[in-house]
């Protein structure tokens, strides 16, 4: 998905899965306002060289699976702990992150 196509992402309101693996994304070229994407349950941003989870993902109410593997994560936003419905988070290549903790609440 090219940069110009990412600008149109918020208008894809029926989108359920966002796969932008290995597409040279940065936190600057991912839209920050994604709240119209009410049905997105899975996001794959792996292999993009991202240093953190893009802020726009923190407003996705139905996000269940987030793949941030093989990025160069140096920052984890504390808002990740608010995702009580999230089931899977893949994060690898984490460097230089200190004093961070979060918890997942398992609903039965």
Residue pairs with C-beta under 8 A, 6 or more apart in sequence:
1 20
1 23
3 29
6 20
6 25
6 29
6 30
6 31
7 31
9 15
9 18
9 31
9 34
9 37
10 31
10 33
10 34
10 36
10 37
11 36
12 37
13 36
13 37
13 38
13 39
14 39
15 37
15 39
15 40
16 39
16 40
16 41
16 42
17 40
17 41
17 42
17 43
17 44
18 37
18 40
18 42
18 43
18 44
19 44
20 43
20 44
20 45
20 48
21 44
21 45
21 46
21 47
21 48
21 67
22 46
22 47
22 48
23 48
24 48
24 49
25 45
25 48
25 49
25 50
26 48
26 49
26 50
27 50
27 51
27 52
27 54
27 55
30 45
30 54
30 56
31 56
32 54
32 55
32 56
33 56
33 59
34 40
34 56
34 57
34 59
34 60
35 59
35 60
37 60
38 61
38 62
39 62
40 60
40 62
40 63
41 62
41 63
41 64
41 65
42 63
42 64
42 65
42 66
42 67
43 57
43 60
43 63
43 65
43 66
43 67
44 67
45 54
45 66
45 67
45 68
45 71
46 67
46 68
46 69
46 70
46 71
46 90
47 69
47 70
47 71
48 71
49 71
49 72
50 68
50 71
50 72
50 73
51 71
51 72
51 73
51 74
51 75
52 73
52 74
52 75
52 76
52 77
53 66
53 68
53 76
53 77
53 80
55 77
57 63
57 66
58 77
58 79
58 80
58 82
62 85
63 83
63 85
63 86
64 85
64 86
64 87
64 88
65 86
65 87
65 88
65 89
66 86
66 88
66 89
66 90
67 88
67 90
68 89
68 90
68 91
69 90
69 91
69 92
69 93
70 92
70 93
71 91
71 92
71 93
72 93
72 95
73 91
73 93
73 94
73 95
73 97
74 94
74 95
74 96
74 97
75 97
76 91
76 94
76 97
76 100
76 102
78 100
78 102
80 89
80 102
81 102
81 103
83 104
84 104
84 105
84 107
85 107
86 104
